[in-house]
Amino acid sequence: MRTVWHKLTEASVNTVLGSVTWEQIEPEEGKSDFSELDQVILDARGHQLCLVLLWFGSFKNGSLNLVQGA
């Protein structure tokens, strides 16, 4: 995205729609890494762009596993 932000502002874009997947946040089971997402948010703010995030994978692998008796 670093090469794209400036082009968006030059084109008078004011809002960017971006996606976030669970695999981006938790590349390894039990190890979360928000650094890439944090950078996208900072870059959007730095270019005075609104950022709308679509969150894919609210439930790991697209399913909800409920523990019985919990």
PDB file with SEQRES, HELIX, SHEET and CRYST1 records, atoms N, CA, C and O in Angstrom:
SEQRES   1 A   70  MET ARG THR VAL TRP HIS LYS LEU THR GLU ALA SER VAL          
SEQRES   2 A   70  ASN THR VAL LEU GLY SER VAL THR TRP GLU GLN ILE GLU          
SEQRES   3 A   70  PRO GLU GLU GLY LYS SER ASP PHE SER GLU LEU ASP GLN          
SEQRES   4 A   70  VAL ILE LEU ASP ALA ARG GLY HIS GLN LEU CYS LEU VAL          
SEQRES   5 A   70  LEU LEU TRP PHE GLY SER PHE LYS ASN GLY SER LEU ASN          
SEQRES   6 A   70  LEU VAL GLN GLY ALA                                          
HELIX    1 AA1 TRP A    5  GLU A   10  1                                   6    
HELIX    2 AA2 TRP A   22  ILE A   25  1                                   4    
HELIX    3 AA3 SER A   35  GLY A   46  1                                  12    
HELIX    4 AA4 LYS A   60  GLY A   62  5                                   3    
SHEET    1 AA1 2 THR A  15  THR A  21  0                                        
SHEET    2 AA1 2 CYS A  50  PHE A  56  1                                        
CRYST1    1.000    1.000    1.000  90.00  90.00  90.00 P 1           1          
ATOM      1  N   MET A   1       0.810  -1.198   0.000  1.00  0.00           N  
ATOM      2  CA  MET A   1       0.000   0.000   0.000  1.00  0.00           C  
ATOM      3  C   MET A   1       0.856   1.267   0.000  1.00  0.00           C  
ATOM      4  O   MET A   1       0.373   2.334  -0.377  1.00  0.00           O  
ATOM      5  N   ARG A   2       2.088   1.164   0.407  1.00  0.00           N  
ATOM      6  CA  ARG A   2       2.913   2.376   0.510  1.00  0.00           C  
ATOM      7  C   ARG A   2       2.997   3.154  -0.791  1.00  0.00           C  
ATOM      8  O   ARG A   2       3.095   4.381  -0.771  1.00  0.00           O  
ATOM      9  N   THR A   3       2.960   2.467  -1.913  1.00  0.00           N  
ATOM     10  CA  THR A   3       3.036   3.155  -3.204  1.00  0.00           C  
ATOM     11  C   THR A   3       1.661   3.624  -3.685  1.00  0.00           C  
ATOM     12  O   THR A   3       1.570   4.366  -4.662  1.00  0.00           O  
ATOM     13  N   VAL A   4       0.611   3.204  -3.017  1.00  0.00           N  
ATOM     14  CA  VAL A   4      -0.745   3.490  -3.472  1.00  0.00           C  
ATOM     15  C   VAL A   4      -1.371   4.695  -2.762  1.00  0.00           C  
ATOM     16  O   VAL A   4      -2.169   5.413  -3.364  1.00  0.00           O  
ATOM     17  N   TRP A   5      -1.024   4.925  -1.507  1.00  0.00           N  
ATOM     18  CA  TRP A   5      -1.675   5.988  -0.731  1.00  0.00           C  
ATOM     19  C   TRP A   5      -1.659   7.332  -1.464  1.00  0.00           C  
ATOM     20  O   TRP A   5      -2.689   7.998  -1.571  1.00  0.00           O  
ATOM     21  N   HIS A   6      -0.502   7.720  -1.960  1.00  0.00           N  
ATOM     22  CA  HIS A   6      -0.371   9.009  -2.626  1.00  0.00           C  
ATOM     23  C   HIS A   6      -1.257   9.074  -3.876  1.00  0.00           C  
ATOM     24  O   HIS A   6      -1.868  10.106  -4.153  1.00  0.00           O  
ATOM     25  N   LYS A   7      -1.322   7.995  -4.611  1.00  0.00           N  
ATOM     26  CA  LYS A   7      -2.162   7.954  -5.816  1.00  0.00           C  
ATOM     27  C   LYS A   7      -3.642   8.115  -5.464  1.00  0.00           C  
ATOM     28  O   LYS A   7      -4.396   8.747  -6.203  1.00  0.00           O  
ATOM     29  N   LEU A   8      -4.045   7.547  -4.342  1.00  0.00           N  
ATOM     30  CA  LEU A   8      -5.436   7.669  -3.911  1.00  0.00           C  
ATOM     31  C   LEU A   8      -5.780   9.112  -3.582  1.00  0.00           C  
ATOM     32  O   LEU A   8      -6.832   9.608  -3.984  1.00  0.00           O  
ATOM     33  N   THR A   9      -4.899   9.790  -2.852  1.00  0.00           N  
ATOM     34  CA  THR A   9      -5.174  11.182  -2.506  1.00  0.00           C  
ATOM     35  C   THR A   9      -5.143  12.069  -3.750  1.00  0.00           C  
ATOM     36  O   THR A   9      -5.935  13.005  -3.862  1.00  0.00           O  
ATOM     37  N   GLU A  10      -4.242  11.784  -4.675  1.00  0.00           N  
ATOM     38  CA  GLU A  10      -4.195  12.549  -5.935  1.00  0.00           C  
ATOM     39  C   GLU A  10      -5.486  12.384  -6.735  1.00  0.00           C  
ATOM     40  O   GLU A  10      -5.899  13.300  -7.446  1.00  0.00           O  
ATOM     41  N   ALA A  11      -6.110  11.237  -6.621  1.00  0.00           N  
ATOM     42  CA  ALA A  11      -7.356  10.956  -7.340  1.00  0.00           C  
ATOM     43  C   ALA A  11      -8.588  11.446  -6.561  1.00  0.00           C  
ATOM     44  O   ALA A  11      -9.723  11.166  -6.948  1.00  0.00           O  
ATOM     45  N   SER A  12      -8.358  12.169  -5.474  1.00  0.00           N  
ATOM     46  CA  SER A  12      -9.430  12.718  -4.621  1.00  0.00           C  
ATOM     47  C   SER A  12     -10.274  11.641  -3.954  1.00  0.00           C  
ATOM     48  O   SER A  12     -11.443  11.868  -3.641  1.00  0.00           O  
ATOM     49  N   VAL A  13      -9.691  10.482  -3.738  1.00  0.00           N  
ATOM     50  CA  VAL A  13     -10.373   9.427  -2.986  1.00  0.00           C  
ATOM     51  C   VAL A  13     -10.333   9.837  -1.518  1.00  0.00           C  
ATOM     52  O   VAL A  13      -9.314  10.332  -1.037  1.00  0.00           O  
ATOM     53  N   ASN A  14     -11.439   9.632  -0.805  1.00  0.00           N  
ATOM     54  CA  ASN A  14     -11.431   9.980   0.616  1.00  0.00           C  
ATOM     55  C   ASN A  14     -11.687   8.790   1.533  1.00  0.00           C  
ATOM     56  O   ASN A  14     -11.500   8.885   2.745  1.00  0.00           O  
ATOM     57  N   THR A  15     -12.115   7.671   0.956  1.00  0.00           N  
ATOM     58  CA  THR A  15     -12.407   6.477   1.757  1.00  0.00           C  
ATOM     59  C   THR A  15     -11.862   5.244   1.057  1.00  0.00           C  
ATOM     60  O   THR A  15     -12.020   5.075  -0.152  1.00  0.00           O  
ATOM     61  N   VAL A  16     -11.217   4.383   1.842  1.00  0.00           N  
ATOM     62  CA  VAL A  16     -10.638   3.152   1.309  1.00  0.00           C  
ATOM     63  C   VAL A  16     -11.289   1.971   2.028  1.00  0.00           C  
ATOM     64  O   VAL A  16     -11.421   1.975   3.252  1.00  0.00           O  
ATOM     65  N   LEU A  17     -11.688   0.974   1.266  1.00  0.00           N  
ATOM     66  CA  LEU A  17     -12.257  -0.248   1.807  1.00  0.00           C  
ATOM     67  C   LEU A  17     -11.167  -1.311   1.784  1.00  0.00           C  
ATOM     68  O   LEU A  17     -10.628  -1.629   0.724  1.00  0.00           O  
ATOM     69  N   GLY A  18     -10.845  -1.856   2.940  1.00  0.00           N  
ATOM     70  CA  GLY A  18      -9.787  -2.860   3.022  1.00  0.00           C  
ATOM     71  C   GLY A  18     -10.263  -4.103   3.741  1.00  0.00           C  
ATOM     72  O   GLY A  18     -11.220  -4.059   4.514  1.00  0.00           O  
ATOM     73  N   SER A  19      -9.600  -5.197   3.486  1.00  0.00           N  
ATOM     74  CA  SER A  19      -9.990  -6.456   4.137  1.00  0.00           C  
ATOM     75  C   SER A  19      -8.906  -6.925   5.101  1.00  0.00           C  
ATOM     76  O   SER A  19      -7.715  -6.682   4.902  1.00  0.00           O  
ATOM     77  N   VAL A  20      -9.350  -7.591   6.128  1.00  0.00           N  
ATOM     78  CA  VAL A  20      -8.454  -8.195   7.106  1.00  0.00           C  
ATOM     79  C   VAL A  20      -8.883  -9.644   7.264  1.00  0.00           C  
ATOM     80  O   VAL A  20     -10.059  -9.929   7.491  1.00  0.00           O  
ATOM     81  N   THR A  21      -7.943 -10.545   7.146  1.00  0.00           N  
ATOM     82  CA  THR A  21      -8.267 -11.958   7.352  1.00  0.00           C  
ATOM     83  C   THR A  21      -7.625 -12.440   8.645  1.00  0.00           C  
ATOM     84  O   THR A  21      -6.632 -11.886   9.117  1.00  0.00           O  
ATOM     85  N   TRP A  22      -8.212 -13.472   9.196  1.00  0.00           N  
ATOM     86  CA  TRP A  22      -7.684 -14.016  10.445  1.00  0.00           C  
ATOM     87  C   TRP A  22      -6.238 -14.467  10.262  1.00  0.00           C  
ATOM     88  O   TRP A  22      -5.427 -14.326  11.178  1.00  0.00           O  
ATOM     89  N   GLU A  23      -5.913 -15.000   9.106  1.00  0.00           N  
ATOM     90  CA  GLU A  23      -4.558 -15.489   8.845  1.00  0.00           C  
ATOM     91  C   GLU A  23      -3.534 -14.359   8.896  1.00  0.00           C  
ATOM     92  O   GLU A  23      -2.369 -14.598   9.217  1.00  0.00           O  
ATOM     93  N   GLN A  24      -3.958 -13.119   8.581  1.00  0.00           N  
ATOM     94  CA  GLN A  24      -3.048 -11.983   8.667  1.00  0.00           C  
ATOM     95  C   GLN A  24      -2.756 -11.627  10.123  1.00  0.00           C  
ATOM     96  O   GLN A  24      -1.640 -11.225  10.455  1.00  0.00           O  
ATOM     97  N   ILE A  25      -3.737 -11.771  10.971  1.00  0.00           N  
ATOM     98  CA  ILE A  25      -3.601 -11.389  12.372  1.00  0.00           C  
ATOM     99  C   ILE A  25      -2.954 -12.501  13.188  1.00  0.00           C  
ATOM    100  O   ILE A  25      -2.145 -12.231  14.076  1.00  0.00           O  
ATOM    101  N   GLU A  26      -3.304 -13.736  12.894  1.00  0.00           N  
ATOM    102  CA  GLU A  26      -2.745 -14.880  13.630  1.00  0.00           C  
ATOM    103  C   GLU A  26      -2.093 -15.838  12.632  1.00  0.00           C  
ATOM    104  O   GLU A  26      -2.657 -16.883  12.307  1.00  0.00           O  
ATOM    105  N   PRO A  27      -0.894 -15.475  12.147  1.00  0.00           N  
ATOM    106  CA  PRO A  27      -0.229 -16.322  11.158  1.00  0.00           C  
ATOM    107  C   PRO A  27       0.183 -17.677  11.723  1.00  0.00           C  
ATOM    108  O   PRO A  27       0.346 -18.650  10.987  1.00  0.00           O  
ATOM    109  N   GLU A  28       0.346 -17.722  13.027  1.00  0.00           N  
ATOM    110  CA  GLU A  28       0.709 -18.954  13.721  1.00  0.00           C  
ATOM    111  C   GLU A  28      -0.238 -19.121  14.895  1.00  0.00           C  
ATOM    112  O   GLU A  28      -0.504 -18.160  15.617  1.00  0.00           O  
ATOM    113  N   GLU A  29      -0.745 -20.316  15.092  1.00  0.00           N  
ATOM    114  CA  GLU A  29      -1.698 -20.593  16.169  1.00  0.00           C  
ATOM    115  C   GLU A  29      -1.216 -20.007  17.496  1.00  0.00           C  
ATOM    116  O   GLU A  29      -0.129 -20.326  17.977  1.00  0.00           O  
ATOM    117  N   GLY A  30      -2.045 -19.149  18.069  1.00  0.00           N  
ATOM    118  CA  GLY A  30      -1.747 -18.578  19.380  1.00  0.00           C  
ATOM    119  C   GLY A  30      -0.804 -17.385  19.369  1.00  0.00           C  
ATOM    120  O   GLY A  30      -0.471 -16.853  20.428  1.00  0.00           O  
ATOM    121  N   LYS A  31      -0.364 -16.952  18.174  1.00  0.00           N  
ATOM    122  CA  LYS A  31       0.557 -15.814  18.076  1.00  0.00           C  
ATOM    123  C   LYS A  31      -0.054 -14.737  17.192  1.00  0.00           C  
ATOM    124  O   LYS A  31      -0.056 -14.847  15.966  1.00  0.00           O  
ATOM    125  N   SER A  32      -0.571 -13.698  17.832  1.00  0.00           N  
ATOM    126  CA  SER A  32      -1.201 -12.600  17.100  1.00  0.00           C  
ATOM    127  C   SER A  32      -0.165 -11.569  16.693  1.00  0.00           C  
ATOM    128  O   SER A  32       0.778 -11.293  17.434  1.00  0.00           O  
ATOM    129  N   ASP A  33      -0.346 -11.005  15.512  1.00  0.00           N  
ATOM    130  CA  ASP A  33       0.552  -9.967  15.004  1.00  0.00           C  
ATOM    131  C   ASP A  33      -0.295  -8.911  14.298  1.00  0.00           C  
ATOM    132  O   ASP A  33      -0.786  -9.135  13.192  1.00  0.00           O  
ATOM    133  N   PHE A  34      -0.459  -7.767  14.945  1.00  0.00           N  
ATOM    134  CA  PHE A  34      -1.265  -6.688  14.404  1.00  0.00           C  
ATOM    135  C   PHE A  34      -0.420  -5.634  13.695  1.00  0.00           C  
ATOM    136  O   PHE A  34      -0.952  -4.603  13.285  1.00  0.00           O  
ATOM    137  N   SER A  35       0.871  -5.867  13.542  1.00  0.00           N  
ATOM    138  CA  SER A  35       1.774  -4.836  13.026  1.00  0.00           C  
ATOM    139  C   SER A  35       1.404  -4.371  11.619  1.00  0.00           C  
ATOM    140  O   SER A  35       1.443  -3.172  11.344  1.00  0.00           O  
ATOM    141  N   GLU A  36       1.050  -5.277  10.738  1.00  0.00           N  
ATOM    142  CA  GLU A  36       0.689  -4.889   9.374  1.00  0.00           C  
ATOM    143  C   GLU A  36      -0.596  -4.061   9.372  1.00  0.00           C  
ATOM    144  O   GLU A  36      -0.679  -3.043   8.685  1.00  0.00           O  
ATOM    145  N   LEU A  37      -1.584  -4.493  10.131  1.00  0.00           N  
ATOM    146  CA  LEU A  37      -2.840  -3.755  10.231  1.00  0.00           C  
ATOM    147  C   LEU A  37      -2.607  -2.386  10.866  1.00  0.00           C  
ATOM    148  O   LEU A  37      -3.150  -1.386  10.397  1.00  0.00           O  
ATOM    149  N   ASP A  38      -1.808  -2.335  11.922  1.00  0.00           N  
ATOM    150  CA  ASP A  38      -1.478  -1.062  12.565  1.00  0.00           C  
ATOM    151  C   ASP A  38      -0.857  -0.090  11.573  1.00  0.00           C  
ATOM    152  O   ASP A  38      -1.177   1.098  11.581  1.00  0.00           O  
ATOM    153  N   GLN A  39       0.028  -0.591  10.718  1.00  0.00           N  
ATOM    154  CA  GLN A  39       0.691   0.266   9.740  1.00  0.00           C  
ATOM    155  C   GLN A  39      -0.294   0.801   8.706  1.00  0.00           C  
ATOM    156  O   GLN A  39      -0.209   1.965   8.315  1.00  0.00           O  
ATOM    157  N   VAL A  40      -1.225  -0.036   8.263  1.00  0.00           N  
ATOM    158  CA  VAL A  40      -2.243   0.404   7.300  1.00  0.00           C  
ATOM    159  C   VAL A  40      -3.094   1.517   7.914  1.00  0.00           C  
ATOM    160  O   VAL A  40      -3.397   2.506   7.247  1.00  0.00           O  
ATOM    161  N   ILE A  41      -3.473   1.359   9.161  1.00  0.00           N  
ATOM    162  CA  ILE A  41      -4.274   2.375   9.845  1.00  0.00           C  
ATOM    163  C   ILE A  41      -3.493   3.685   9.951  1.00  0.00           C  
ATOM    164  O   ILE A  41      -4.032   4.756   9.672  1.00  0.00           O  
ATOM    165  N   LEU A  42      -2.231   3.598  10.352  1.00  0.00           N  
ATOM    166  CA  LEU A  42      -1.395   4.801  10.456  1.00  0.00           C  
ATOM    167  C   LEU A  42      -1.207   5.480   9.102  1.00  0.00           C  
ATOM    168  O   LEU A  42      -1.259   6.706   9.010  1.00  0.00           O  
ATOM    169  N   ASP A  43      -0.991   4.696   8.065  1.00  0.00           N  
ATOM    170  CA  ASP A  43      -0.805   5.253   6.720  1.00  0.00           C  
ATOM    171  C   ASP A  43      -2.075   5.950   6.229  1.00  0.00           C  
ATOM    172  O   ASP A  43      -2.004   7.031   5.646  1.00  0.00           O  
ATOM    173  N   ALA A  44      -3.225   5.339   6.461  1.00  0.00           N  
ATOM    174  CA  ALA A  44      -4.492   5.955   6.048  1.00  0.00           C  
ATOM    175  C   ALA A  44      -4.682   7.286   6.782  1.00  0.00           C  
ATOM    176  O   ALA A  44      -5.053   8.289   6.174  1.00  0.00           O  
ATOM    177  N   ARG A  45      -4.428   7.285   8.076  1.00  0.00           N  
ATOM    178  CA  ARG A  45      -4.538   8.528   8.850  1.00  0.00           C  
ATOM    179  C   ARG A  45      -3.562   9.573   8.330  1.00  0.00           C  
ATOM    180  O   ARG A  45      -3.913  10.745   8.194  1.00  0.00           O  
ATOM    181  N   GLY A  46      -2.345   9.150   8.041  1.00  0.00           N  
ATOM    182  CA  GLY A  46      -1.320  10.057   7.557  1.00  0.00           C  
ATOM    183  C   GLY A  46      -1.675  10.718   6.237  1.00  0.00           C  
ATOM    184  O   GLY A  46      -1.195  11.810   5.932  1.00  0.00           O  
ATOM    185  N   HIS A  47      -2.518  10.053   5.451  1.00  0.00           N  
ATOM    186  CA  HIS A  47      -2.957  10.605   4.168  1.00  0.00           C  
ATOM    187  C   HIS A  47      -4.378  11.159   4.251  1.00  0.00           C  
ATOM    188  O   HIS A  47      -5.003  11.456   3.233  1.00  0.00           O  
ATOM    189  N   GLN A  48      -4.876  11.294   5.480  1.00  0.00           N  
ATOM    190  CA  GLN A  48      -6.214  11.829   5.755  1.00  0.00           C  
ATOM    191  C   GLN A  48      -7.298  11.093   4.978  1.00  0.00           C  
ATOM    192  O   GLN A  48      -8.199  11.707   4.405  1.00  0.00           O  
ATOM    193  N   LEU A  49      -7.195   9.774   4.970  1.00  0.00           N  
ATOM    194  CA  LEU A  49      -8.184   8.926   4.314  1.00  0.00           C  
ATOM    195  C   LEU A  49      -8.984   8.164   5.364  1.00  0.00           C  
ATOM    196  O   LEU A  49      -8.439   7.729   6.379  1.00  0.00           O  
ATOM    197  N   CYS A  50     -10.267   8.011   5.114  1.00  0.00           N  
ATOM    198  CA  CYS A  50     -11.098   7.159   5.960  1.00  0.00           C  
ATOM    199  C   CYS A  50     -10.829   5.714   5.550  1.00  0.00           C  
ATOM    200  O   CYS A  50     -10.653   5.415   4.369  1.00  0.00           O  
ATOM    201  N   LEU A  51     -10.799   4.836   6.523  1.00  0.00           N  
ATOM    202  CA  LEU A  51     -10.519   3.428   6.262  1.00  0.00           C  
ATOM    203  C   LEU A  51     -11.650   2.584   6.825  1.00  0.00           C  
ATOM    204  O   LEU A  51     -11.951   2.645   8.018  1.00  0.00           O  
ATOM    205  N   VAL A  52     -12.273   1.797   5.961  1.00  0.00           N  
ATOM    206  CA  VAL A  52     -13.326   0.881   6.363  1.00  0.00           C  
ATOM    207  C   VAL A  52     -12.764  -0.522   6.231  1.00  0.00           C  
ATOM    208  O   VAL A  52     -12.329  -0.924   5.151  1.00  0.00           O  
ATOM    209  N   LEU A  53     -12.772  -1.268   7.331  1.00  0.00           N  
ATOM    210  CA  LEU A  53     -12.197  -2.614   7.325  1.00  0.00           C  
ATOM    211  C   LEU A  53     -13.290  -3.671   7.293  1.00  0.00           C  
ATOM    212  O   LEU A  53     -14.253  -3.618   8.059  1.00  0.00           O  
ATOM    213  N   LEU A  54     -13.123  -4.621   6.400  1.00  0.00           N  
ATOM    214  CA  LEU A  54     -13.976  -5.810   6.365  1.00  0.00           C  
ATOM    215  C   LEU A  54     -13.209  -6.916   7.083  1.00  0.00           C  
ATOM    216  O   LEU A  54     -12.098  -7.270   6.688  1.00  0.00           O  
ATOM    217  N   TRP A  55     -13.795  -7.443   8.111  1.00  0.00           N  
ATOM    218  CA  TRP A  55     -13.132  -8.470   8.906  1.00  0.00           C  
ATOM    219  C   TRP A  55     -13.622  -9.838   8.455  1.00  0.00           C  
ATOM    220  O   TRP A  55     -14.793 -10.176   8.626  1.00  0.00           O  
ATOM    221  N   PHE A  56     -12.724 -10.615   7.880  1.00  0.00           N  
ATOM    222  CA  PHE A  56     -13.060 -11.968   7.453  1.00  0.00           C  
ATOM    223  C   PHE A  56     -12.465 -12.965   8.432  1.00  0.00           C  
ATOM    224  O   PHE A  56     -11.267 -12.928   8.711  1.00  0.00           O  
ATOM    225  N   GLY A  57     -13.282 -13.839   8.945  1.00  0.00           N  
ATOM    226  CA  GLY A  57     -12.789 -14.877   9.838  1.00  0.00           C  
ATOM    227  C   GLY A  57     -13.016 -14.563  11.295  1.00  0.00           C  
ATOM    228  O   GLY A  57     -12.165 -14.846  12.139  1.00  0.00           O  
ATOM    229  N   SER A  58     -14.180 -13.971  11.598  1.00  0.00           N  
ATOM    230  CA  SER A  58     -14.489 -13.703  12.996  1.00  0.00           C  
ATOM    231  C   SER A  58     -14.409 -14.980  13.820  1.00  0.00           C  
ATOM    232  O   SER A  58     -14.027 -14.963  14.990  1.00  0.00           O  
ATOM    233  N   PHE A  59     -14.773 -16.074  13.191  1.00  0.00           N  
ATOM    234  CA  PHE A  59     -14.640 -17.381  13.814  1.00  0.00           C  
ATOM    235  C   PHE A  59     -13.632 -18.158  12.990  1.00  0.00           C  
ATOM    236  O   PHE A  59     -13.815 -18.337  11.786  1.00  0.00           O  
ATOM    237  N   LYS A  60     -12.588 -18.612  13.619  1.00  0.00           N  
ATOM    238  CA  LYS A  60     -11.490 -19.293  12.921  1.00  0.00           C  
ATOM    239  C   LYS A  60     -12.038 -20.351  11.964  1.00  0.00           C  
ATOM    240  O   LYS A  60     -12.866 -21.177  12.347  1.00  0.00           O  
ATOM    241  N   ASN A  61     -11.575 -20.317  10.738  1.00  0.00           N  
ATOM    242  CA  ASN A  61     -11.962 -21.245   9.678  1.00  0.00           C  
ATOM    243  C   ASN A  61     -13.441 -21.162   9.311  1.00  0.00           C  
ATOM    244  O   ASN A  61     -13.991 -22.090   8.718  1.00  0.00           O  
ATOM    245  N   GLY A  62     -14.081 -20.050   9.662  1.00  0.00           N  
ATOM    246  CA  GLY A  62     -15.451 -19.827   9.256  1.00  0.00           C  
ATOM    247  C   GLY A  62     -16.496 -20.628  10.013  1.00  0.00           C  
ATOM    248  O   GLY A  62     -17.644 -20.701   9.575  1.00  0.00           O  
ATOM    249  N   SER A  63     -16.133 -21.223  11.124  1.00  0.00           N  
ATOM    250  CA  SER A  63     -17.119 -21.975  11.884  1.00  0.00           C  
ATOM    251  C   SER A  63     -17.027 -21.633  13.359  1.00  0.00           C  
ATOM    252  O   SER A  63     -15.979 -21.201  13.840  1.00  0.00           O  
ATOM    253  N   LEU A  64     -18.094 -21.820  14.056  1.00  0.00           N  
ATOM    254  CA  LEU A  64     -18.166 -21.560  15.473  1.00  0.00           C  
ATOM    255  C   LEU A  64     -18.254 -22.894  16.190  1.00  0.00           C  
ATOM    256  O   LEU A  64     -19.216 -23.637  15.996  1.00  0.00           O  
ATOM    257  N   ASN A  65     -17.274 -23.206  17.009  1.00  0.00           N  
ATOM    258  CA  ASN A  65     -17.283 -24.453  17.765  1.00  0.00           C  
ATOM    259  C   ASN A  65     -17.614 -24.144  19.211  1.00  0.00           C  
ATOM    260  O   ASN A  65     -16.834 -23.513  19.924  1.00  0.00           O  
ATOM    261  N   LEU A  66     -18.768 -24.592  19.626  1.00  0.00           N  
ATOM    262  CA  LEU A  66     -19.192 -24.367  21.006  1.00  0.00           C  
ATOM    263  C   LEU A  66     -18.826 -25.574  21.855  1.00  0.00           C  
ATOM    264  O   LEU A  66     -19.010 -26.721  21.447  1.00  0.00           O  
ATOM    265  N   VAL A  67     -18.316 -25.299  23.020  1.00  0.00           N  
ATOM    266  CA  VAL A  67     -17.975 -26.379  23.953  1.00  0.00           C  
ATOM    267  C   VAL A  67     -19.237 -26.747  24.725  1.00  0.00           C  
ATOM    268  O   VAL A  67     -19.847 -25.897  25.374  1.00  0.00           O  
ATOM    269  N   GLN A  68     -19.613 -27.990  24.653  1.00  0.00           N  
ATOM    270  CA  GLN A  68     -20.810 -28.449  25.360  1.00  0.00           C  
ATOM    271  C   GLN A  68     -20.566 -28.462  26.864  1.00  0.00           C  
ATOM    272  O   GLN A  68     -19.512 -28.887  27.337  1.00  0.00           O  
ATOM    273  N   GLY A  69     -21.566 -27.986  27.602  1.00  0.00           N  
ATOM    274  CA  GLY A  69     -21.484 -28.019  29.056  1.00  0.00           C  
ATOM    275  C   GLY A  69     -20.679 -26.874  29.651  1.00  0.00           C  
ATOM    276  O   GLY A  69     -20.424 -26.856  30.855  1.00  0.00           O  
ATOM    277  N   ALA A  70     -20.283 -25.932  28.834  1.00  0.00           N  
ATOM    278  CA  ALA A  70     -19.493 -24.804  29.352  1.00  0.00           C  
ATOM    279  C   ALA A  70     -20.396 -23.733  29.907  1.00  0.00           C  
ATOM    280  O   ALA A  70     -19.914 -22.708  30.387  1.00  0.00           O  
TER     281      ALA A  70                                                      
END                                                                             
